């Protein structure tokens, strides 16, 4: 029992190993949804982004991170964006994605268990995770000017993992 309690009290902090998650893809929510785990992408640099449809900064971040992900992957970087939608009504997240489609993995956690385990306080909150699975950066909020700083950190991590 102590193990599950300590897991629930986990606070995602820089320098700690990222807590694994296994959540359904948002687009398959209506069926027996396929789940994706963070550990499925071991060896890649991960930008783990917690977002909601009602979040104005998420409207800004989603297309920027999509473009960055596609560009960096086309350059051969082992990089992936995994977004976790936290809307209690999954349809709200799906509607958002109809207006702002993305190519990266979007998962859903309508019960909010994963954001609670990561101690998320606001939207969006993201974690940059190294190829070794260590949290290298925690970022709360998003404005367009943040993209250059995030990309610089991704490139630094890419150089370190080579």
C-alpha positions in Angstrom: 0.0 0.0 0.0 2.8 2.4 0.7 4.0 2.1 -2.9 0.7 3.3 -4.3 0.6 6.1 -1.8 4.0 7.3 -2.8 3.1 7.0 -6.5 0.0 9.2 -5.9 2.2 11.8 -4.1 4.7 11.9 -7.0 5.5 15.5 -8.0 7.1 15.8 -11.4 10.2 17.7 -10.8 13.2 18.6 -13.0 15.9 16.0 -12.5 13.4 13.2 -11.6 12.4 10.3 -13.8 9.2 10.9 -15.6 6.2 9.1 -14.3 4.9 6.7 -16.9 1.4 7.0 -18.1 -0.9 4.9 -20.2 -3.9 6.6 -21.6 -6.3 6.2 -24.6 -5.9 8.1 -27.8 -8.6 10.8 -27.9 -9.7 9.9 -31.5 -10.5 6.3 -30.5 -12.4 7.2 -27.3 -15.7 6.0 -28.7 -14.4 2.5 -29.3 -12.2 0.3 -27.1 -9.6 2.9 -27.2 -6.0 2.1 -28.0 -3.8 3.2 -25.3 -0.4 4.8 -25.6 2.3 4.9 -22.8 5.1 7.3 -22.3 7.4 4.2 -22.1 6.3 3.3 -25.7 8.5 6.2 -26.8 11.6 5.4 -24.7 14.8 6.7 -26.3 13.1 9.8 -27.7 13.0 13.3 -26.4 9.4 13.9 -25.3 7.4 17.1 -25.0 4.6 16.0 -22.7 1.9 18.6 -22.8 -1.2 18.8 -20.5 -3.9 20.9 -22.2 -7.6 21.7 -22.2 -10.0 23.0 -24.9 -11.0 26.0 -22.8 -7.4 27.2 -22.4 -6.4 30.3 -24.5 -2.7 29.6 -24.4 -3.4 26.1 -25.7 -4.8 27.6 -28.9 -1.4 29.2 -29.4 0.8 26.3 -28.4 -0.8 23.4 -30.3 -0.1 24.6 -33.8 3.4 25.8 -32.9 4.4 22.6 -31.2 2.9 20.6 -34.2 5.1 22.6 -36.7 8.1 22.2 -34.4 7.6 18.5 -34.0 7.2 17.9 -37.8 10.2 20.0 -38.6 12.5 18.4 -36.1 11.4 14.9 -37.0 12.1 15.7 -40.7 15.6 16.6 -39.6 16.0 13.2 -38.1 15.7 14.2 -34.4 14.2 11.5 -32.1 11.5 13.8 -30.8 7.8 13.4 -30.1 5.0 15.5 -28.7 2.5 13.7 -26.5 -0.4 15.8 -25.5 -2.9 14.9 -22.7 -6.3 16.5 -22.9 -7.8 17.0 -19.5 -11.3 18.1 -20.5 -14.0 16.2 -18.4 -16.0 15.9 -21.6 -13.9 14.2 -24.3 -16.0 15.7 -27.0 -14.7 19.2 -26.1 -11.1 18.1 -26.8 -12.1 16.4 -30.0 -13.9 19.5 -31.2 -10.8 21.6 -30.4 -8.7 19.2 -32.6 -11.2 19.6 -35.5 -10.5 23.3 -35.4 -6.7 22.9 -34.7 -5.6 19.5 -36.1 -2.2 18.2 -35.1 0.0 15.3 -36.2 1.3 14.3 -32.8 -0.2 11.9 -30.3 -3.1 13.2 -28.3 -4.4 11.2 -25.3 -7.3 11.8 -23.1 -7.7 11.7 -19.3 -11.2 13.0 -18.5 -10.9 11.8 -14.9 -7.8 14.0 -14.4 -5.8 11.2 -12.7 -2.6 11.9 -14.6 -2.5 15.6 -14.1 -3.2 15.1 -10.4 -0.2 12.7 -10.2 2.0 15.2 -12.0 0.7 18.0 -9.7 -0.5 20.2 -12.6 -1.7 23.6 -11.4 -2.6 25.4 -14.7 -3.0 24.9 -18.4 -1.0 24.3 -20.4 1.8 22.7 -18.4 4.4 20.7 -20.2 7.5 18.6 -19.4 10.5 18.1 -21.6 11.7 14.6 -21.0 15.2 13.4 -22.1 15.8 10.3 -24.1 16.8 8.7 -20.8 13.4 9.5 -19.3 14.5 12.3 -17.0 12.4 15.5 -16.7 14.7 18.3 -18.0 12.2 21.2 -18.0 8.8 22.0 -16.6 7.0 24.8 -18.4 3.7 26.4 -17.3 1.6 28.5 -19.6 2.6 29.3 -23.2 3.2 32.3 -25.4 4.5 32.4 -28.9 8.0 33.6 -27.7 8.4 30.5 -25.6 8.8 28.3 -28.7 12.4 29.4 -29.4 13.5 28.6 -25.8 11.7 25.1 -25.9 13.3 24.3 -29.3 16.8 25.3 -28.0 16.4 22.9 -25.1 15.2 20.1 -27.4 18.3 20.6 -29.6 20.5 20.6 -26.5 19.0 17.3 -25.3 19.4 15.9 -28.8 23.1 16.7 -28.8 23.6 15.1 -25.4 21.8 11.9 -26.4 24.1 11.3 -29.4 
